[in-house]
Amino acid sequence: MSSRKFNELVKDKSKEDLLKLYTDLKRECMNLRIAISSPGEGFNPSSIKKCKKNVARVKTRLRQLKDCK
């Protein structure tokens, strides 16, 4: 998913949905880090970078929602 599409997706979500998305993304990042050490699997190194950026985007949006109140 491109960053523009992900940003639009994050803007429209509620706080509860963002928290769930955050936990899912953190779990995905963890699984990607585990996949690095697994020999024989096709692994795309840029996927970790994308996952980390998406986590940061969600955290930023959560912080924005917190500051608005």
Secondary structure as the mmCIF struct_conf table of DSSP 4:
data_model
#
loop_
_struct_conf.conf_type_id
_struct_conf.id
_struct_conf.beg_label_comp_id
_struct_conf.beg_label_asym_id
_struct_conf.beg_label_seq_id
_struct_conf.end_label_comp_id
_struct_conf.end_label_asym_id
_struct_conf.end_label_seq_id
HELX_RH_AL_P HELX_RH_AL_P1 SER A 3 LYS A 11
TURN_TY1_P TURN_TY1_P1 ASP A 12 ASP A 12
HELX_RH_AL_P HELX_RH_AL_P2 LYS A 15 SER A 37
BEND BEND1 SER A 38 SER A 38
TURN_TY1_P TURN_TY1_P2 PRO A 39 GLY A 40
BEND BEND2 GLU A 41 GLU A 41
TURN_TY1_P TURN_TY1_P3 PRO A 45 PRO A 45
HELX_RH_AL_P HELX_RH_AL_P3 SER A 46 CYS A 68
#
